[in-house]
Amino acid sequence: MNQNHPQLPELFKGIALFTPGGDLIYCIDPNKQGRWHLDLCAGLQEMLGLSEPPHFLVPCYTATIDKWLDPRSQELRISAEAYPLVRRHQALLNAVFGIDNLVWQVAPWQEGLCDSIVLATYREQFPQLWEENDLVVRFEKNGLINYFLPQNDESSLLPPESQGYVLRLFVSNYSVATERILQNLYKLLEESLNCPYTLKVIDVFKHPEQAEADQVSATPTLVKVWPKPIKRIVGEIEDMNKILRLLLPPDV
């Protein structure tokens, strides 16, 4: 079950590790001391039931960010690099690391480092890595893993007595507007909910069957799947007061 995120620290180092299928596991290190790559590989092994940690994904499927204070000017600086295979995910990276409209630089590339033919040789041994599970996972050093769960699994993990929330955000392709909505939603959920939640982002062009199942005909639409009754907001996702009324009981 997903647990609430702690607030993002003002200064931190972040590392993100993607799978070829587009799933993401990442960490935020406020002490800026660890490399974390081995931990993220171990997290993927646990999360997807792999036979061993997928170390071959490093560094080809990684992105790193460093938010630091310039000792001379005392200004906040951000350095962010992503390898070419994952740079297309920069809107998602900005959302999970709480950065507005950041353009990620291409990480230094070495000839032969990320040979697609070599990487493909692992596909038979690790088929789960090439599947699209729509997972966004924050790894915690203390052993906690915060899951944004795949569509087919999220409701089954929340029993009727659960106090958690299951939310689905339907969008039409990732964009700057999508990124802004996600950042505002994460902030609202972390500050306003005192219980676990899952938030699943669904692209209606990639998953039209899910949009039909949830009776979504326009985007953006936010659907509260759990707790019952099901409620939705269409086209006014930036109205935080309206979202709170959607989430919280009338007497709160």
N, C-alpha and C positions, 0 to 999 in steps of 0.2 A: 504494500500500500504506500502511496506517496505521502511524504511528510512535508510540512511547511519548510520553505527555504528560510535560512537566517538572512538578515539584511546583508546586502553586499557591502564589504568594507570599502572605505574611501580609496585606499591603496591596496593593490593585490597583484599577484601573478596568476594568470589562468592558462590552463592547457586543455585543449579539446582534441578528442580522438574520434574520428568517424570510421564507419565500416563502408565497404564498397557499395552496400545497399542503401546507405544514407542515414543509418542510425547514429546517434551521438552519445558519447559519455564524456563528461568534462569535470574539472575540479577548479576550485578557487582557493588559492593559498595566500592568506593575508600576511603570513610571515615571509613569503617569497624565498623560501629556502630549498624546497624540494623540486625535483624534476617531474615526478609523478607518473612518468610514462609507464613504468612497470605496474603501478597500481591500477592505471586505467585499463591496461591489457588484462590484468587479473579480474577487474570488474566486468569486462566484456565476457571473459570466460565463464564467470558465475552467472551473468545475466542471460546468456544465450546457450549455456550448457555445452561449452566447447571442450574438446579433449585436452587442450592446453592453451596457455595464454597466446594470443595472436601477435607476437612481437614483430612480425613482418610488416604490420601496418605502420610502424614507426620508422622513419618520420613522414612517409609519403601521404598519410591520411591525417596529418596533425595540423593544428593551428595554435599559436601562442599569443598571449596578450600580456602586457606589463603596464600597469597604471602606477606611475611613480611621481615623486616630487623633485623637481629640479633644484638641487642645493644652492645654485647661484641665483636664480630668478625667483625661487619659491613658487613657481607655477606648476600646475598639474600637467603632466605629460602622459601620453598614451602611445605605446609602440605595439603594433599588432601585425603579425605575419601569418599567412596561410599558404600551404603548399597548393600548387595548381589544381590537384585533384579534388580539393575541398573548398577552394575559394568561392565557388558558386553558392556556398551556404552562408555567405557573410551576413545576410539579413537575420538568419537564425542565430549566428554567433553574436551579433549585436544584441539580440533579445536576451539571450541567456547571461551575457556579461554586463547587461545594463548600460550599453553605450549607444548614443544617438548617431545614426547616419555615418558611422565610421567606415571608411574605405580601407580594407585590409590589404597590406602590401604582399607581394609574392615572395615567399621564403626563398632564400638562396638555393639555387638548383644545381645539382651536380650530375653530369652526364652519366647515364646508366644507373642512377640511384633508384629511380622508381620505374623500372622497366615493366610495362603493362603485361608483357608475355611472362615474365618471372612471377609477377603477382598473381596472374591467373592460374599458375600451377598449384596454388593453395586452395583453389575453389572446391576441388573434390574433397579435401580433408576438412574444410571449414565452410560448408554450404550455407550455414546460418548467416554468415557475414555478408553474403550476396543477396539475402532476402531483405525486403523492405518491410520492417516491423514498425516503423514510425515511432521509435523510442528516442526520447531525450532524457538522459539520466545524469544527475549530479552525484558524483562520488565524494564521500566524506571520509577523511582519514580515520575517524573513530569507528568505521565499519558500516555506517548508515549509507544507504543509497536511495536517493530521492528519484522516484520514477514518474515520468509522464508516459502513461501506459498505452499500449496498442489498443485499437478500437475493440477487437474481439475479446479482450481480456479484462478491461477495466471494470465493467459492471459486475462481473462474476467475483471479483476480489473484494467487493463491498457488500457485506451481509446486510440484511434489513436493519439490524440494530446499529449499524455504523453511523457515526456522526460526520463522516466525510462527505465531500462534494465531488461530483463528477460533472465536468463541464466540457462542451465541445464548441470550438470556434470554427465556423465555416467561412472560408475566404476564397477569392478567385486569384490564384497565384500569389506568391510572396512579393511584397513591394515595400516601399518606405512606409506607406500607410499601415500595412500589416505589422511591420516592426514596431511602429509607434503604439498600435493597439495592444500588442503583446506586452510591451514594457509597462504600459499603464495598467493592464490587467494583473501582471505579476505583482506590481507594487500594491495594488488594491487588495489582492488576495492575501499577501503576506502581512499587510497591516490590519486587515479587517477580520480575517478568519482565524479562529483559535483551534482549528482542527485540520486533519489531513484533507488534501484535495488532489484531483488529477485534472489537468487541462490538456486536451487533445486538439491540435490544429489540423483541420481537414481541408484540403484543396478540392473544391467541387469539380474541377476539371480532371483531376486524377482519380477521384472517388465519387463519381456521380451516383452510384448505387447507395452510398451512405447518405448523401444529400436527400435522395428520394425517400430513404427509410425514415429520416428524421423530419421529413416534410419541409425541407429548406428550399425555397424558390428564389431567394435573393441573398446577396452577400454585402457586407459581413453580417453573419447571424451568430449570436451566442445562445447556446442551448444548455439549460441546467437539467441534466438527466437525473441526477440524484442529489438530494432526497426528493421524493415525489411531493407534489405533482410536478410533471415536466413543465418548464416555462422557457420562454425565449425572448430575446431582444433582436430586432431586425434593424440594421442601418444606423443605430445610435449607440455604438459601442464605446464612444468616448464620453458618454454621460455617466460618470461614476456613481452619482446618486441613484440613477435608474438601475444600474447594475446591483448596487447594494440592496435595493428594494426587491430585486429578483432573487437574490441569494438569501437574505435574512428574513426570518419570520416577522410578521407585523408587530409583535410585541417587543422586538429587540430595538 
